[in-house]
Amino acid sequence: MSLGEFELIQRYFAEASTDASVALGIGDDCAVLSVPAGYQLAVSIDTLVQGTHFLEGTPADLLASRIFGSALSDLAAMGATPAWITLALTVPKAEDDWLLLFSRRLAQLCAEYSVSLVGGDTTKGPLALSAQVHGFLPHDHCLTRAGAKVDDLICVSGCLGDSRGGLEGLLNGFEDHSYADYLLERFYAPTPRIELGKMLLGKASSCIDISDGLLSDLSHILKASGGLGARLQLEAVPISSQLISTFGEENARQWALTGGEDFELCFTLPPNYLALLSQLSVPVAVIGKVTDRADIELFLRGEPCQIQGSGYDHFQRTDD
């Protein structure tokens, strides 16, 4: 039996959790939402398109993890506390197994991050997903890409390049499958660094989530901060042993710098906050410092070096 749009929403998405901030949720023309006193609203939207961001046949629960994690990562980069999500879902047809798998995983993630699904849209067409996320920020208090200063420390969370390693395995296979599950998990289920972003409010001078690759996203910070530069120590860039073991050190370092879609945070920190890093629950590495030169200088064990490529291109097809 073919489901109409409203039946689909009611069956799979109407029971998403709500809280006191949701005056009116799914089922009407608009959601009606209340922003707590003393806070402002941060809003971002992310889209995944089959063939550009994921391969045909990707399981629905993995797509739910990927769209949710990538969208919430933008809130993390601003230091916002997630509150609501809306979803636009385009599917070739309403398949019960697919929709159950997708909606159940989405509901699990919403519960884990205290996010309410408050609306969206469904339509028929080539598979694509868009998620708009909303979060709370204290008035006049947020992280942005602008604000880095000369001599600020350049820091990154987690390990970089793993997502690109997972994609490489999907496209060309894993010669060694020892860490395939780990790398695929990092590609399909990014962890939005929400608590880290909140901890950095009032301390970090700038912040961005790594979606296009470290070098590309760091350049956004430097440009927004008035055309500054950076000096990076490549041996300090955090790379997982799983990635190195699977694809070798050269590929791992290349992907850590330019692979993209790790959704870790890159931020600049005044040196007087260095002690803060030891108090964080998420691993953070200092990989360099901001300079007054309008370029990014790369050094490996004290020697200047160069890296090919710049970053992930969201207009390049994944299956090319």
N, C-alpha and C positions, 0 to 999 in steps of 0.2 A: 504493500500500500504506500502510495506517495504522500509524503507529509507536506502541508503548506507551511509558510514561514511562521505563522503564529503557533501552530501546533508543534513545530520543531522547537521553538523557543520555550514553550511551556513544558514540553517533555524533558528537555535536556538541560536547560539553563535557569529555569524559574526558581529553583530551590537554593540558589547560591546564597551564602550567608550575608546577612546585613547587620548593621549596628545602629546605634542611636543617631549617627550622623546622616543616615539615609531616611529622609522623610517619605520618599516615594521611589521605589526601585523599578525592577523589570515589570513590564506589562502596560505601560502608558507611553505617550508620545515622547516624554522626557523623564529623566530622573530628577528628583528634587533633593538637593544635598545641602547640608549645613556645615560650614567651615567654623571650627571652634574660635572663640574670641581670642585675640592676640596672635592669630596665625594667618598666613596667606597661602594661596594654592599654587602648587607647581604642577604643570601639565606637560605630558610628552606623548608621542605616538610612534609606534614601530610597526613595520609591515614585513611579512615574509611571503615570498612568491616562489611557487614551485619552479625549479630550473634556475633560479637566481640565488636563492638562499638555502634550498634543500632539494634533495633528489626525489624523483617520482617513486612512490612506494614507501616513503618514510612513515613509520607507524604514527598513529594519531597522538598517542600519549607523549611521544618525543617532540612532536610539533608543539603541543601544549607547553611542555617544559621550556622549549626554546623561545617561543614568543613571549611567555611570561617573564623569563629571566632576562632576556634582552631589553624588554620594555622597562622593567623595574630598575635595571642598571642605570638608566638615565636619571631616575629619582635619587639613586645612591650618589651619583656624581654631583648632585646639588645639595646633598645632606638632608633630603626630605624624608619624612615618614610616610610610607605608602598608605593609602586609604581606599581608593576605588579604582575599578577598571571597567572599561567598556570594550566590547569585542565586535568587530565586523568580520564575518566568516563567509567566504565564497567557496562553494563546493560544487563539483560536477553533478552530484546527486545526494540525496539524504539517505545515507547508509547507516542503519541502526548500530552495527558493531563499531564503525568508525566514530560516530558521534558519542556513543557511550564511553569509549576509550578516551576520547579527547575531553569530554566534559567532566569525567571523573578525575582525571589528572589535574585539570584546571581547578576544580573544586578543592582538591588536596592542597594545591599551592596557595590558593586564596586563604584557606584556613591557616596554613603555616605562617603566612606573612600578614595575617589580619587584614586582608583586602576583601572588599565586597564587590562582586560583579553587579553593576547597576544598570546595564543596558547594552545596546548594540544593534546589529543588523545582520540578517542572513540573506543570501541570494545565491542563484545558480550561476555557475561559470567555472573557468579554470581555477584550480585550487590556490587560494591566497588567504592570508590572515592578517588583520590589523588589530592592534591592541592599543587603546589610549589609557594611560595611567595618570592618576591624580594623587598628589601627596601634600602633606602639611609642612610648612616652614614657619618658624617664628618671624614675625614682622621685621623687615629690614635686616634679615640675617640668613644668608645662603652662600653656598659655594658657587663660583662661576669660573669660566675659563680665563678671565682677566684677573690681574692682580699679582702675578709673579714679579719678584724683585731680584735684582742682581745679587748673587751669592745665596739665594734660597736653595735648599736641598731639593733634588728631584727624586721622587719616591714612586714605587709601584707596589701594588698588592699582589699576593699569590704568585703563580708561575705563568710565564708568557709562552705562547707558541703552541700550547697543547691543542687548542681548537683547530688550528691549521693542520696539525698532525692528524687529528681525527678526520678532517676532510680529505687529506691525502690518502688515508687508508680507505675511505669510502670510494674515492675515485679510482685508485690504482692498486688497492689491496695492501695487506700487511704481510711482508715477508716473514716477520716474527710477530706472532699473535699474543705474546706474553702480556703486553700492556694495551692490547686493542680495546678492551672494555673500558679501561680508564680514559683513553684518548677520545673514544666515541662519546663517553659521558660528558667530557669537557666540551665537546662540540655541541651536543644536543641539549645539555642541561647546565647552562651557565649559572653561576651563583651570584646574584646581585649583592654587592657589598654594602647593604643598607646600614648596618650598625657602624661600620667604618666611616661611611659618609657623615653620619650623625656625630660621631666622635670628632671629626675634623672641623665641624662648624666653629668659627671663631678662632681657628688655629691655622689651618692650611690657607695659603694665599691664593691658590687656584686649584682647580680639579677638573678632570674629564674622565669619562669611561673609555676604555680602549676597545673601539669597534672597528676602526680603520687600520690599526697597527700602531705600535708604540711611537715610531718616528713621525708618522703622519699626525697622530693625535697630539703628541707633544708640540709639534709645530703649530697646531691650532692655539695652544696655550701661549706660546711665545709670541705669535702674531697678535693675539687679543690683548696681550700685556704690553704692547707698545713696540713690537719688533725686536724683542730680545733674542738671545741665543742660548745654547746649552753646550756643556762639555760632559759627555757620557763615558763611563768606564764599562765596557761591554762585559768584562768578566764578572761585574756585579749584577748584571741583569739576571733575574731569577728564572732558571730553566729547569724543568723537572727531569729527574733521572730517567723516568719512563719515556719521555720524548727523545732524549739523547740515545738511550739504549735501542729504541726502535728505528730511528732515522739518522742517527749520527750527529756529532756535535756541530758540523757546519750547517746542515739543514736546520737543526734546532735553533741555532743562533739567528739564522736568517728569518725564520718564522717568528721568533720571539720579537724581532724588531719590526717586521712588516706583515706578518700573517693576518692579523686582525681578528675580530670577533671573540676575543678572550673575555671581554666585559669585566676586566679588572679595573681598578682605579689607578690613574696616574695623577699625582698631585705635587705641588711645590710647598715647601715647609720652611719657614724661617728657622735658622740654625738653633735659636734658643728653645725650640720645641723638640729637639732631637730626642730627649729622654722620653717623650710621649710614645715613641715607637715601641719601646720595650713593654709598654702597658697594654698594647693592643692584642686582641684575641686572634686577629688575622695576621699572617706573616707579611711584613713590609720590608722592602729592600731600598736602601739609598743607592741610586745608580749614577748620580752626577750632581751637577749644580748649574744654576742659571748664570749666564754671562752677559756682557754688554755687546757681544758680537752677534750680528744678525744671521747666524747659521748654527747648525748642530755639528759639533766636532765629535768624532768617534775615536776612542782609544781602546786598544786591547793590550793589557799588561804593559801599559806605559807607551806603546807605540801607536802612532796614527794609523787608522785603517778606514776602509770604505766598504759599504754594503750596497749590493744591487737591489733595485726596487724601492718603492716608497710606501705602499700600503694596499689594503684591500679595496677593490673597486666594486661598489654596490651595483654598478651597471654591467658588470661582467657576469656571465652565466656561470653557475656552479658546475654545470655538467659540460662545459666547454672542454 
